Amino acid sequence: MTPIVFVDTETDGVHPGRKPWEIAIIRRDEDGEEREISFFVEIDLSTADPFGLKIGGFYERHPIGRAITALGPLVNWPSDQPRSIGAIYVTRRRAAELVARWTHGAHWVGAVPNFDTEVLDRLLREQGFAPAWHYHLVDVEAMAVGYAAGKGIGIEPPWKSDDLMDVIGVEKPSEEERHTALGDARWCRRTYDAVMGTVMVLEVEEVG
């Protein structure tokens, strides 16, 4: 079995050139062993979309955001390594190193995964790395819609994640988990496992 990574990012918007400020990766290796990592990333907010920052709770959770809103201590970058909600705070260089290592040779699973791969591809290349995950991206929302269709349940786009979870019987994230990178990565894993647990997996030889 090829390793699988369940990945999610929180970014400073949905615009071209958007940057990640939180990254979570759950890696499932060939032997089934799983590891997870979540971290906040150093970020320049000069091109940020304020609404994009609000969605993920940047000012409540990220060390820089918490410093700005006086919810946390001032950050003396890079010597301080504050911890918040189980995540560490790293430079963009360190973030790229972690992403490169954890995603190497793996199939990428996510919700609208190209949104995250575009962001992290750019981060890796800016820091002198190249992405090495498998080019076949797996979208759990598309999987869930196909699963529902197989049961005779049609879901018209745009899809809402809560509706998909209701159809396939997947536990919804808690309010604290929603729009956090690790919470969403775990939701992707639950969705993937719920769908794949109902089908026979065949080894198919790739062509081309």
MIFI-16382 format. One record per atom (N, C-alpha, C): residue in three letters; atom name; x, y, z. Coordinates in steps of 0.001 Angstrom, whole numbers. Atoms other than C-alpha are relative to their C-alpha. Example, Ala and Ser with C-alpha at 12.3 -4.5 7.8 and 13.67 -1.06 7.14 Angstrom:
("ALA","N",(890,-1190,0))
("ALA","CA",(12300,-4500,7800))
("ALA","C",(900,1200,0))
("SER","N",(-820,-1190,-60))
("SER","CA",(13670,-1060,7140))
("SER","C",(-770,1090,730))
***
This chain:
("MET","N",(835,-1190,0))
("MET","CA",(0,0,0))
("MET","C",(875,1247,0))
("THR","N",(-713,-1274,18))
("THR","CA",(1249,3468,-857))
("THR","C",(-354,798,1241))
("PRO","N",(344,-848,-1140))
("PRO","CA",(1501,5798,2140))
("PRO","C",(-1072,1020,-367))
("ILE","N",(1063,-982,186))
("ILE","CA",(-1442,8168,2556))
("ILE","C",(234,1141,973))
("VAL","N",(-41,-1143,-905))
("VAL","CA",(-1389,11675,3974))
("VAL","C",(-1330,736,-85))
("PHE","N",(1204,-816,-106))
("PHE","CA",(-4479,13523,5147))
("PHE","C",(486,1390,407))
("VAL","N",(-623,-1318,-181))
("VAL","CA",(-3628,17210,4887))
("VAL","C",(-1046,1099,-28))
("ASP","N",(830,-1205,66))
("ASP","CA",(-5310,20507,5630))
("ASP","C",(834,1201,404))
("THR","N",(-667,-1250,-364))
("THR","CA",(-4161,24104,5824))
("THR","C",(-1039,1054,334))
("GLU","N",(746,-1241,-169))
("GLU","CA",(-5564,27322,7175))
("GLU","C",(845,1089,-652))
("THR","N",(-735,-990,784))
("THR","CA",(-4619,30219,4902))
("THR","C",(-536,1405,254))
("ASP","N",(391,-1405,-207))
("ASP","CA",(-4832,34010,4817))
("ASP","C",(-1017,476,-1036))
("GLY","N",(1030,-338,970))
("GLY","CA",(-7587,33891,2174))
("GLY","C",(-90,-1073,-1060))
("VAL","N",(136,940,1117))
("VAL","CA",(-8587,32170,-1036))
("VAL","C",(566,597,-1283))
("HIS","N",(-525,-720,1146))
("HIS","CA",(-6839,34610,-3372))
("HIS","C",(1274,-662,-536))
("PRO","N",(-1290,475,511))
("PRO","CA",(-3909,33738,-5684))
("PRO","C",(1134,545,870))
("GLY","N",(-1104,-422,-858))
("GLY","CA",(-696,33868,-3676))
("GLY","C",(-300,-127,1481))
("ARG","N",(338,179,-1419))
("ARG","CA",(-2475,32953,-447))
("ARG","C",(1086,-802,704))
("LYS","N",(-1067,640,-770))
("LYS","CA",(-184,31758,2324))
("LYS","C",(-589,-796,1162))
("PRO","N",(492,792,-1130))
("PRO","CA",(-602,29077,4995))
("PRO","C",(482,576,1323))
("TRP","N",(-440,-380,-1344))
("TRP","CA",(-564,30001,8654))
("TRP","C",(-168,-1160,986))
("GLU","N",(84,1216,-811))
("GLU","CA",(-1488,26572,10019))
("GLU","C",(-30,-1198,-946))
("ILE","N",(-89,1201,826))
("ILE","CA",(-689,23133,8583))
("ILE","C",(-135,-1224,895))
("ALA","N",(106,1269,-718))
("ALA","CA",(-1716,19661,9744))
("ALA","C",(141,-1142,-994))
("ILE","N",(-210,1184,843))
("ILE","CA",(-637,16317,8308))
("ILE","C",(-153,-1245,864))
("ILE","N",(80,1334,-602))
("ILE","CA",(-1664,12797,9295))
("ILE","C",(546,-961,-1039))
("ARG","N",(-624,928,947))
("ARG","CA",(548,10197,7638))
("ARG","C",(-272,-1434,423))
("ARG","N",(247,1426,-207))
("ARG","CA",(-489,6552,7335))
("ARG","C",(968,-764,-896))
("ASP","N",(-1024,704,779))
("ASP","CA",(2446,4399,6263))
("ASP","C",(-492,-1366,-468))
("GLU","N",(377,1281,600))
("GLU","CA",(2439,1074,4418))
("GLU","C",(-439,-1028,1026))
("ASP","N",(340,984,-1034))
("ASP","CA",(2252,-898,7666))
("ASP","C",(-1225,403,814))
("GLY","N",(1186,-453,-706))
("GLY","CA",(-789,1079,8814))
("GLY","C",(283,927,1167))
("GLU","N",(-338,-894,-1106))
("GLU","CA",(1113,3073,11430))
("GLU","C",(-349,1434,-374))
("GLU","N",(386,-1385,247))
("GLU","CA",(-172,6619,11769))
("GLU","C",(731,946,942))
("ARG","N",(-574,-1085,-786))
("ARG","CA",(1482,9809,12958))
("ARG","C",(-681,1283,-434))
("GLU","N",(574,-1278,385))
("GLU","CA",(135,13337,13025))
("GLU","C",(838,1149,548))
("ILE","N",(-735,-1191,-402))
("ILE","CA",(1671,16768,13227))
("ILE","C",(-828,1219,-374))
("SER","N",(727,-1245,251))
("SER","CA",(182,20251,13431))
("SER","C",(861,1149,482))
("PHE","N",(-848,-1123,-404))
("PHE","CA",(1964,23573,13512))
("PHE","C",(-470,1309,-633))
("PHE","N",(228,-1339,521))
("PHE","CA",(1507,27307,13083))
("PHE","C",(1250,453,-745))
("VAL","N",(-1092,-416,877))
("VAL","CA",(3646,29024,10451))
("VAL","C",(175,1513,64))
("GLU","N",(-342,-1421,125))
("GLU","CA",(5400,32381,10419))
("GLU","C",(-680,566,-1251))
("ILE","N",(710,-552,1149))
("ILE","CA",(3435,34695,8122))
("ILE","C",(87,1524,-35))
("ASP","N",(80,-1426,283))
("ASP","CA",(3532,38169,6593))
("ASP","C",(-1443,280,-421))
("LEU","N",(1413,-237,239))
("LEU","CA",(-14,39559,6657))
("LEU","C",(-287,1108,-1002))
("SER","N",(193,-1173,867))
("SER","CA",(522,42332,4105))
("SER","C",(-948,-262,-1162))
("THR","N",(910,319,1103))
("THR","CA",(-1500,40494,1428))
("THR","C",(-1194,-821,479))
("ALA","N",(1059,847,-551))
("ALA","CA",(-3972,38778,3743))
("ALA","C",(-1383,591,-234))
("ASP","N",(1404,-373,63))
("ASP","CA",(-7731,38859,3322))
("ASP","C",(-555,-93,1425))
("PRO","N",(485,40,-1383))
("PRO","CA",(-9238,39836,6710))
("PRO","C",(-1074,-1054,238))
("PHE","N",(1039,1016,-172))
("PHE","CA",(-12248,37565,6146))
("PHE","C",(607,-1388,53))
("GLY","N",(-673,1290,-8))
("GLY","CA",(-9952,34644,5364))
("GLY","C",(651,-292,1339))
("LEU","N",(-606,186,-1316))
("LEU","CA",(-8104,35190,8630))
("LEU","C",(-1056,-305,1060))
("LYS","N",(1058,179,-991))
("LYS","CA",(-11371,35331,10542))
("LYS","C",(-552,-1416,-10))
("ILE","N",(614,1322,124))
("ILE","CA",(-12691,32006,9214))
("ILE","C",(715,-1030,867))
("GLY","N",(-756,996,-752))
("GLY","CA",(-9889,29977,10792))
("GLY","C",(352,416,1416))
("GLY","N",(-307,-450,-1356))
("GLY","CA",(-9678,32021,13981))
("GLY","C",(1451,418,187))
("PHE","N",(-1409,-387,-70))
("PHE","CA",(-6247,33497,13224))
("PHE","C",(308,821,1247))
("TYR","N",(-297,-900,-1122))
("TYR","CA",(-6485,36183,15881))
("TYR","C",(-264,-640,1364))
("GLU","N",(230,725,-1257))
("GLU","CA",(-7672,33716,18509))
("GLU","C",(1001,-1124,207))
("ARG","N",(-798,1219,-132))
("ARG","CA",(-5240,30864,17768))
("ARG","C",(1470,143,-382))
("HIS","N",(-1391,-118,442))
("HIS","CA",(-2075,31897,15906))
("HIS","C",(782,901,960))
("PRO","N",(-778,-811,-932))
("PRO","CA",(733,33260,18128))
("PRO","C",(100,1481,-401))
("ILE","N",(-62,-1402,428))
("ILE","CA",(1067,36426,16014))
("ILE","C",(-1361,664,174))
("GLY","N",(1336,-549,-165))
("GLY","CA",(-2696,36938,15952))
("GLY","C",(-341,252,1455))
("ARG","N",(277,-165,-1424))
("ARG","CA",(-2943,36423,19702))
("ARG","C",(786,1153,601))
("ALA","N",(-792,-1137,-480))
("ALA","CA",(-155,38925,20267))
("ALA","C",(-648,1319,-422))
("ILE","N",(636,-1212,509))
("ILE","CA",(-1940,41507,18108))
("ILE","C",(-1244,347,811))
("THR","N",(1249,-228,-722))
("THR","CA",(-5194,41092,20015))
("THR","C",(179,-43,1516))
("ALA","N",(-329,19,-1429))
("ALA","CA",(-3435,40933,23410))
("ALA","C",(-549,-1238,708))
("LEU","N",(410,1260,-614))
("LEU","CA",(-4691,37370,23964))
("LEU","C",(1206,-846,395))
("GLY","N",(-1215,747,-290))
("GLY","CA",(-1123,36119,24082))
("GLY","C",(1172,952,137))
("PRO","N",(-1175,-852,-168))
("PRO","CA",(2400,37403,24761))
("PRO","C",(531,497,-1341))
("LEU","N",(-673,-465,1202))
("LEU","CA",(4336,39468,22265))
("LEU","C",(994,-1056,-449))
("VAL","N",(-850,1044,546))
("VAL","CA",(6284,37179,19976))
("VAL","C",(1354,565,-384))
("ASN","N",(-1363,-401,318))
("ASN","CA",(10040,37639,19914))
("ASN","C",(547,-991,-1013))
("TRP","N",(-369,950,1052))
("TRP","CA",(10587,35889,16582))
("TRP","C",(1493,52,-263))
("PRO","N",(548,1362,2))
("PRO","CA",(12257,33458,16139))
("PRO","C",(295,-768,1280))
("SER","N",(-433,757,-1169))
("SER","CA",(13472,32620,19643))
("SER","C",(-1167,-591,774))
("ASP","N",(1156,529,-716))
("ASP","CA",(10007,32197,21163))
("ASP","C",(-642,-1134,-782))
("GLN","N",(726,1111,620))
("GLN","CA",(8227,28944,20460))
("GLN","C",(-1269,-253,811))
("PRO","N",(1219,190,-796))
("PRO","CA",(4785,29444,22025))
("PRO","C",(-813,-1182,-502))
("ARG","N",(857,1124,365))
("ARG","CA",(2411,26491,22071))
("ARG","C",(-1455,392,228))
("SER","N",(1420,-299,-124))
("SER","CA",(-1311,26791,21481))
("SER","C",(-794,-1109,-669))
("ILE","N",(843,1066,530))
("ILE","CA",(-3902,24036,21000))
("ILE","C",(858,-1123,-588))
("GLY","N",(-796,1146,395))
("GLY","CA",(-1188,21410,20691))
("GLY","C",(898,212,-1194))
("ALA","N",(-791,-239,1199))
("ALA","CA",(559,23081,17767))
("ALA","C",(1224,845,330))
("ILE","N",(-1210,-779,-184))
("ILE","CA",(4074,24499,17543))
("ILE","C",(56,1111,-1039))
("TYR","N",(-149,-1190,845))
("TYR","CA",(5187,27724,15846))
("TYR","C",(1363,-98,-677))
("VAL","N",(-1239,235,725))
("VAL","CA",(7788,27391,13096))
("VAL","C",(205,1047,-1085))
("THR","N",(-316,-871,1128))
("THR","CA",(9543,29444,10433))
("THR","C",(-540,-625,-1288))
("ARG","N",(442,533,1291))
("ARG","CA",(8485,29094,6801))
("ARG","C",(973,-1069,-502))
("ARG","N",(-997,986,413))
("ARG","CA",(11733,27234,6152))
("ARG","C",(-253,-1341,687))
("ARG","N",(249,1236,-740))
("ARG","CA",(10997,24698,8884))
("ARG","C",(-1309,-635,-437))
("ALA","N",(1274,530,477))
("ALA","CA",(7410,24347,7695))
("ALA","C",(187,-751,-1311))
("ALA","N",(-254,658,1285))
("ALA","CA",(8648,23506,4193))
("ALA","C",(727,-1320,202))
("GLU","N",(-722,1246,-282))
("GLU","CA",(11055,20910,5587))
("GLU","C",(-950,-1081,496))
("LEU","N",(941,975,-557))
("LEU","CA",(8271,19234,7559))
("LEU","C",(-969,-508,-1061))
("VAL","N",(930,408,1053))
("VAL","CA",(5843,19224,4633))
("VAL","C",(697,-923,-992))
("ALA","N",(-732,819,965))
("ALA","CA",(8488,17835,2268))
("ALA","C",(214,-1414,543))
("ARG","N",(-292,1308,-584))
("ARG","CA",(9367,15012,4659))
("ARG","C",(-1262,-833,207))
("TRP","N",(1200,746,-366))
("TRP","CA",(5864,14052,5776))
("TRP","C",(-836,-405,-1210))
("THR","N",(823,329,1170))
("THR","CA",(4293,14063,2293))
("THR","C",(764,-769,-1065))
("HIS","N",(-823,633,1036))
("HIS","CA",(7148,12420,387))
("HIS","C",(-540,-1379,-383))
("GLY","N",(410,1304,513))
("GLY","CA",(5944,9555,-1799))
("GLY","C",(-1392,-450,380))
("ALA","N",(1314,394,-511))
("ALA","CA",(2428,9613,-387))
("ALA","C",(-1134,463,-909))
("HIS","N",(1235,-462,624))
("HIS","CA",(-1060,9831,-1844))
("HIS","C",(-616,1061,904))
("TRP","N",(534,-1144,-747))
("TRP","CA",(-2604,13132,-787))
("TRP","C",(-1518,-99,40))
("VAL","N",(1444,50,-185))
("VAL","CA",(-6134,12995,650))
("VAL","C",(-433,1273,714))
("GLY","N",(479,-1217,-628))
("GLY","CA",(-8069,16142,1450))
("GLY","C",(-1373,376,-508))
("ALA","N",(1250,-565,492))
("ALA","CA",(-11225,18175,970))
("ALA","C",(371,1139,-941))
("VAL","N",(-473,-905,1056))
("VAL","CA",(-10718,20066,-2304))
("VAL","C",(1526,91,120))
("PRO","N",(-1432,67,-307))
("PRO","CA",(-7065,18979,-2076))
("PRO","C",(871,943,-813))
("ASN","N",(-837,-900,787))
("ASN","CA",(-5782,21192,-4895))
("ASN","C",(147,1366,665))
("PHE","N",(-116,-1266,-730))
("PHE","CA",(-6496,24221,-2676))
("PHE","C",(1241,-30,885))
("ASP","N",(-1125,114,-921))
("ASP","CA",(-3916,22956,-195))
("ASP","C",(1306,-323,-722))
("THR","N",(-1243,327,713))
("THR","CA",(-1432,21459,-2667))
("THR","C",(578,1225,-694))
("GLU","N",(-496,-1219,641))
("GLU","CA",(-1212,24771,-4532))
("GLU","C",(747,872,1003))
("VAL","N",(-625,-816,-1055))
("VAL","CA",(-405,26578,-1286))
("VAL","C",(1335,-591,427))
("LEU","N",(-1209,618,-528))
("LEU","CA",(2169,24059,-105))
("LEU","C",(1046,-247,-1084))
("ASP","N",(-946,44,1114))
("ASP","CA",(3731,23568,-3547))
("ASP","C",(791,1299,-59))
("ARG","N",(-658,-1312,50))
("ARG","CA",(4460,27291,-3540))
("ARG","C",(948,184,1184))
("LEU","N",(-856,-110,-1184))
("LEU","CA",(5830,27177,17))
("LEU","C",(1283,-806,-185))
("LEU","N",(-1181,845,185))
("LEU","CA",(8163,24279,-823))
("LEU","C",(979,624,-984))
("ARG","N",(-893,-538,1028))
("ARG","CA",(9526,25896,-3967))
("ARG","C",(659,1299,442))
("GLU","N",(-598,-1228,-527))
("GLU","CA",(10066,29249,-2239))
("GLU","C",(1183,-306,906))
("GLN","N",(-1040,374,-957))
("GLN","CA",(12236,27419,288))
("GLN","C",(1007,-992,-579))
("GLY","N",(-1008,833,650))
("GLY","CA",(14216,25403,-2258))
("GLY","C",(-304,-1474,-51))
("PHE","N",(405,1396,71))
("PHE","CA",(12246,22140,-2140))
("PHE","C",(-919,-210,-1199))
("ALA","N",(967,337,1038))
("ALA","CA",(10074,20335,-4679))
("ALA","C",(-993,-989,579))
("PRO","N",(979,952,-507))
("PRO","CA",(6825,18510,-3952))
("PRO","C",(274,-1396,-529))
("ALA","N",(-256,1386,400))
("ALA","CA",(7172,14714,-4032))
("ALA","C",(-1149,-910,401))
("TRP","N",(1159,834,-244))
("TRP","CA",(3664,13548,-3208))
("TRP","C",(-519,-523,-1339))
("HIS","N",(534,599,1216))
("HIS","CA",(1748,11399,-5720))
("HIS","C",(-916,1010,-689))
("TYR","N",(754,-1021,727))
("TYR","CA",(158,13472,-8463))
("TYR","C",(-1499,-282,-60))
("HIS","N",(1423,284,-90))
("HIS","CA",(-3212,11692,-8092))
("HIS","C",(-513,485,1355))
("LEU","N",(554,-540,-1241))
("LEU","CA",(-5034,13795,-5484))
("LEU","C",(-1360,-645,267))
("VAL","N",(1246,658,-384))
("VAL","CA",(-7923,12215,-3568))
("VAL","C",(-868,1005,754))
("ASP","N",(932,-956,-597))
("ASP","CA",(-10908,14460,-2763))
("ASP","C",(-1082,-772,754))
("VAL","N",(958,774,-785))
("VAL","CA",(-12970,13041,96))
("VAL","C",(-1438,454,-232))
("GLU","N",(1362,-459,266))
("GLU","CA",(-15959,15210,-770))
("GLU","C",(-545,-669,-1265))
("ALA","N",(421,691,1220))
("ALA","CA",(-16088,13750,-4290))
("ALA","C",(-249,-1479,297))
("MET","N",(215,1391,-393))
("MET","CA",(-15711,10280,-2758))
("MET","C",(-1351,-170,690))
("ALA","N",(1251,99,-754))
("ALA","CA",(-18627,10933,-416))
("ALA","C",(-1210,154,-917))
("VAL","N",(1104,-184,942))
("VAL","CA",(-20841,12165,-3255))
("VAL","C",(-196,-1259,-831))
("GLY","N",(101,1247,745))
("GLY","CA",(-20033,9046,-5276))
("GLY","C",(-589,-1117,837))
("TYR","N",(534,997,-921))
("TYR","CA",(-20760,6868,-2263))
("TYR","C",(-1508,185,156))
("ALA","N",(1423,-288,-151))
("ALA","CA",(-24110,8607,-1783))
("ALA","C",(-766,-377,-1261))
("ALA","N",(662,337,1261))
("ALA","CA",(-24950,8204,-5473))
("ALA","C",(-174,-1508,-136))
("GLY","N",(99,1454,40))
("GLY","CA",(-24233,4479,-5180))
("GLY","C",(-1133,-527,850))
("LYS","N",(1127,383,-850))
("LYS","CA",(-26903,4339,-2502))
("LYS","C",(-1311,624,-480))
("GLY","N",(1204,-598,559))
("GLY","CA",(-29341,6211,-4714))
("GLY","C",(-342,1355,567))
("ILE","N",(220,-1326,-590))
("ILE","CA",(-28911,9532,-2908))
("ILE","C",(777,1023,-826))
("GLY","N",(-655,-1010,813))
("GLY","CA",(-28186,12441,-5220))
("GLY","C",(238,1270,791))
("ILE","N",(-341,-1251,-687))
("ILE","CA",(-26411,15501,-3827))
("ILE","C",(494,987,-1046))
("GLU","N",(-357,-985,1010))
("GLU","CA",(-26293,18555,-6048))
("GLU","C",(1058,960,532))
("PRO","N",(-965,-1014,-431))
("PRO","CA",(-23291,20909,-5933))
("PRO","C",(-672,1373,79))
("PRO","N",(-1203,176,-820))
("PRO","CA",(-22233,23011,-4229))
("PRO","C",(-291,-864,1230))
("TRP","N",(193,929,-1090))
("TRP","CA",(-21766,20329,-1584))
("TRP","C",(322,654,1333))
("LYS","N",(-274,-448,-1359))
("LYS","CA",(-21948,21100,2117))
("LYS","C",(534,-1192,784))
("SER","N",(-651,1114,-693))
("SER","CA",(-19659,19012,4283))
("SER","C",(-926,-638,1034))
("ASP","N",(905,564,-996))
("ASP","CA",(-22306,18604,7007))
("ASP","C",(-1000,-953,-645))
("ASP","N",(946,876,700))
("ASP","CA",(-24757,17138,4474))
("ASP","C",(672,-1310,-394))
("LEU","N",(-731,1205,404))
("LEU","CA",(-22108,14715,3197))
("LEU","C",(225,-917,1192))
("MET","N",(-252,814,-1190))
("MET","CA",(-21282,13573,6709))
("MET","C",(-1263,-697,477))
("ASP","N",(1268,623,-389))
("ASP","CA",(-24952,12954,7449))
("ASP","C",(-302,-1211,-866))
("VAL","N",(322,1078,937))
("VAL","CA",(-25306,10775,4353))
("VAL","C",(847,-1241,261))
("ILE","N",(-873,1172,-146))
("ILE","CA",(-22292,8570,5026))
("ILE","C",(230,-384,1460))
("GLY","N",(-76,371,-1408))
("GLY","CA",(-22580,8567,8811))
("GLY","C",(1331,263,659))
("VAL","N",(-1293,-351,-571))
("VAL","CA",(-19321,10290,9670))
("VAL","C",(-189,1024,1118))
("GLU","N",(65,-921,-1128))
("GLU","CA",(-18841,12040,13000))
("GLU","C",(454,1396,-415))
("LYS","N",(-330,-1376,357))
("LYS","CA",(-18842,15809,12579))
("LYS","C",(1031,566,979))
("PRO","N",(-961,-636,-912))
("PRO","CA",(-16021,17937,13985))
("PRO","C",(-734,789,1079))
("SER","N",(548,-852,-1050))
("SER","CA",(-16695,19657,17277))
("SER","C",(184,1464,-403))
("GLU","N",(-138,-1431,309))
("GLU","CA",(-17048,23430,17276))
("GLU","C",(1436,466,174))
("GLU","N",(-1402,-375,-216))
("GLU","CA",(-13494,23671,18624))
("GLU","C",(888,-487,-1138))
("GLU","N",(-815,567,1075))
("GLU","CA",(-12177,21517,15758))
("GLU","C",(-246,654,-1350))
("ARG","N",(351,-529,1317))
("ARG","CA",(-13978,23221,12881))
("ARG","C",(938,1131,-406))
("HIS","N",(-899,-1013,568))
("HIS","CA",(-11730,25328,10659))
("HIS","C",(1318,83,758))
("THR","N",(-1384,141,-448))
("THR","CA",(-8592,24132,12407))
("THR","C",(622,-1036,-922))
("ALA","N",(-631,896,963))
("ALA","CA",(-6055,22347,10241))
("ALA","C",(-80,-1458,456))
("LEU","N",(9,1378,-478))
("LEU","CA",(-5841,19246,12451))
("LEU","C",(-1419,-559,72))
("GLY","N",(1382,456,-58))
("GLY","CA",(-9589,19052,13009))
("GLY","C",(-520,-390,-1367))
("ASP","N",(462,302,1350))
("ASP","CA",(-10240,19153,9271))
("ASP","C",(746,-1195,-594))
("ALA","N",(-745,1165,488))
("ALA","CA",(-7466,16653,8510))
("ALA","C",(-575,-1280,600))
("ARG","N",(600,1169,-632))
("ARG","CA",(-9015,14242,11003))
("ARG","C",(-1368,-312,-606))
("TRP","N",(1284,217,658))
("TRP","CA",(-12431,14765,9390))
("TRP","C",(213,-663,-1365))
("CYS","N",(-317,631,1281))
("CYS","CA",(-10890,13909,6004))
("CYS","C",(310,-1483,182))
("ARG","N",(-341,1399,-264))
("ARG","CA",(-9478,10711,7491))
("ARG","C",(-1251,-818,316))
("ARG","N",(1223,724,-337))
("ARG","CA",(-12841,9705,8968))
("ARG","C",(-856,-233,-1243))
("THR","N",(803,118,1216))
("THR","CA",(-14579,10357,5651))
("THR","C",(597,-1039,-934))
("TYR","N",(-689,960,867))
("TYR","CA",(-11985,8420,3649))
("TYR","C",(-201,-1423,511))
("ASP","N",(117,1348,-563))
("ASP","CA",(-12107,5451,6009))
("ASP","C",(-1440,-510,-57))
("ALA","N",(1403,416,57))
("ALA","CA",(-15920,5432,6064))
("ALA","C",(-357,-498,-1388))
("VAL","N",(301,409,1368))
("VAL","CA",(-16101,5209,2278))
("VAL","C",(809,-1236,-384))
("MET","N",(-859,1105,424))
("MET","CA",(-13133,2887,1725))
("MET","C",(-256,-1271,791))
("GLY","N",(303,1183,-799))
("GLY","CA",(-14271,570,4488))
("GLY","C",(-1148,-819,-554))
("THR","N",(1157,695,557))
("THR","CA",(-17264,-402,2364))
("THR","C",(282,-621,-1361))
("VAL","N",(-298,491,1344))
("VAL","CA",(-15449,-1374,-835))
("VAL","C",(1198,-930,34))
("MET","N",(-1157,861,156))
("MET","CA",(-12963,-3974,-1991))
("MET","C",(1097,807,-714))
("VAL","N",(-1108,-768,582))
("VAL","CA",(-9586,-2374,-2720))
("VAL","C",(794,-917,-911))
("LEU","N",(-740,787,972))
("LEU","CA",(-7860,-3671,-5841))
("LEU","C",(1298,705,-334))
("GLU","N",(-1266,-542,444))
("GLU","CA",(-4238,-3187,-6786))
("GLU","C",(-52,131,-1524))
("VAL","N",(111,-252,1426))
("VAL","CA",(-4333,-1590,-10242))
("VAL","C",(1333,518,-516))
("GLU","N",(-1282,-420,568))
("GLU","CA",(-1198,-1302,-12343))
("GLU","C",(-196,1290,-772))
("GLU","N",(99,-1279,687))
("GLU","CA",(-642,2254,-13522))
("GLU","C",(586,-82,-1400))
("VAL","N",(-483,-62,1370))
("VAL","CA",(-183,2964,-17194))
("VAL","C",(322,1456,-324))
("GLY","N",(-372,-1349,371))
("GLY","CA",(1695,6006,-18474))
("GLY","C",(640,748,1128))
***
